[in-house]
């Protein structure tokens, strides 16, 4: 009897270990499959050749770090330069800046707007999304608030696939114009973070999470001055 009990105990101890191992293997496999899916499903919509990109409703420039003196970080400056290039080449008549302006003492969008104004972009052509707290929220709001159907996205190489993937998952006909990744961005950290962010984006597009804020419709075809604030 004791021998039987020992055998049973060993058997039941092994079952949880097997389940944990299987779940671990499935988790790792899912992680790599999601990376591959997001990259492969979007690469045909991304080009570094500006002439290969279609004309769209708007250029979206995604926000990132700005400094307390209201100047923009190098990563944001590059996005603005590439977005400006799309605009001046006639690829879109409007620019949508989407970033974090959730606090009075931190404002990505006005810093980005001022950068474009200094380059000569008319104020009425610049729309600001003050609640673009992350890429998913930015794309959701581009569709539902700004009524964008076709869009060019300006962001870095490491980020562009996820941005295009989210936008196209929401029904936006989106194309990417990627900035070059630079060592100044601390790429090792950003690449690790981005791989996890792709998994999050995959889940969000399936669950159709709503953004933190929505609001009244502001058609991109109008006057960007209405987004001041």
N, C-alpha and C positions, 0 to 999 in steps of 0.2 A: 504493500500500500504506500509506504514512504517513497519507494522508487517511482511509483506512478505519479504521486504528487509532485515530486521533483521534476519529472518530465513535463507535466502540465505547466508548472511554473515557468520553466525554461521556454516552453512554446508560447505562452502568453506574453512573456517579456520580449520575445523576438517580434511579435506582431506590430507593436507600436514603433519599433525601430525600423521595420520594413516600410510602414506607412510614412514615417518621417523622411526616409531615404527617397521614396517615390515622389513625395511632394517637393522635396528639394530639387530633384532632377527635373521635374516638370516646371518648377519655377525658373530654373536656369535656362531651360530650353525655350520657355515663353519669352524670357528677357531677350534672348538673341533673335528669336523670330520677330519680335516687335521691332527691334532695331532694323532688321533687314526689310521688313514690310514698309516701314515709314520711308526709308531711304529709296528703295526700289520703286515704290509707287509714286514718288514725286520727282524723280530725277529728270524725267522728260519735260517737266514744266519749269525747269530752272536753267538759266543760261547766263553766261558772262559776256555774251555778245549782245549788246543793246539792240542791234538791228534785227535780231531774231525774235524779239519780244513784241507782243501785240499792243495796240492802243487799248487803254482800259479806262474805267470810270475814275480811278484815283490811284495815286502812289501811297502806300502805307509805309510810314517810317516808325519802327518800333522803338520805344524808349528803353533807357538803361540809366546808369548812374550819372547824375549831374552834381556839381559841387555847390557848397554853401554860398559861394560868390556868384552863383547862377551861370557859371561857365559849364560847358559840357565835357564829359570824359572823352578820351580818344575813341572808345568803342561807339559812342553816340555820334561823335563828329564824323566818323567814317560812314555811318548809316545815313546821316544827313547829306553828305557829299554825293553818295550814290543815288539817293532819292532825288536830290536836286538835279543830277545828271539826267535821270529819267524824265523829270518835269521839263527841263529846258530842251530836251530832244523831242518833245511833243508826244510822249508816250501816255500822258494823262494831263488833264486840265486842272486837276485838284490834287492837293496833298493832304493826307490824313495823318496827323501825329498822334500816336497813342502811347500813353505812359501813365505814370503814377503821380497823381496830384491829390492824394488822399489826406494830406496834412498841409496846414498853412505854411509851415517852415520847410516843406520839401515839394518841389514843383518841377517835374521833368518837362512837361509840355510847353510851358511858357519859355523856358530856357531854350528848348528846341525851336520854338517859333521865332524867337529873337535872332537865332543863328540864321534862319532862312530869310528873315526880313533884311538882315544885313547884306545878304547876297542878292537882294533885289526882288524877291518873290512878293507879289502883291498880297496884302493882308487878306483880301477876300478869297484868295485861292487856298488859304491854309485853314484847315479844320482841326480843332483840338479835341481829342477824347481824353478827358480828365480822369477817367476811371478804367484805363487800360492797365490794370494791376499785374496782369500776366498775359502771355501770348493767347491763351484760350479766351479770356475775357475780351481782349482786343479784337479778335476775329468775330466773336459772337456779336459784339456791339457794332462792328463795321457792317455786319449784315442787317441787324435789327434796328439800330438807331440811325445809322447813316445811309441805309438802303443801298449799299454797294453790291453790285452784281459781278463786276469784273475788276480785278485789282492786281497791281504790281507791288511786291513786297521788297523792301530794302532792309537787309540785316546781314549778319556775318555768315560765312560758309558753315560754321559749326551749328548754326541755329536755323538756317534757311529751310531745310527739309521739314522740320517740325512745324514751322510757321505755315508753309504751303500745305502740309498735310491737314492741319486743323482747319484752315480756310476752305479747302476743297471738300473736306468732310461735312462742312456746313452748307455746301452748295454754292460757294463763291468760286467763280472761275478765276483762280489765282495763279500767278506766276512769280517766280523768284529771281531777283537780280542780286547775287551775293557779293558782299564786300570780302576782301581778302582777310583771312585770319592772320593775326600778327602776334609775335611773342610778347609784346607789351600787354596783351590781354590776359596773360597767365593761362595759357591754353590747356595745360594739364588739368587744372582745376575745372575749367569750363567744359572740357570734353567729358569728364566724369559726371559733372552735374547734368549735362545735356542728355547723356544716355539714360539717366533716371527720369529726366523730364519727358523723354519720349514715351516711356512706359505710362507716366501720368497722363500724357496727352491721349494716348490710345484708350485708356479707361474713360477719360472725360468725354471723348467723342462718342463712345458707345453709350454711356449713361446720360449724355446730353445735359450735363450740369448747367444750370443757369448762372450767369455772372453775378457778382456781388451787387452791382447796380445796373439798372436799365434806365428808362426815362423816356421823354418825348422823342418823336422821330425828328431828325434833322437831315433832310436829304442832301447828299453830297453835291448835287447839282446847284445848290443855292449859294449863299454868301457865308464864308467862313467866319465873318465877324460875329455871328450869332453864338459862336462857341467861346467867346471871351469869358473869363471868369477865373 
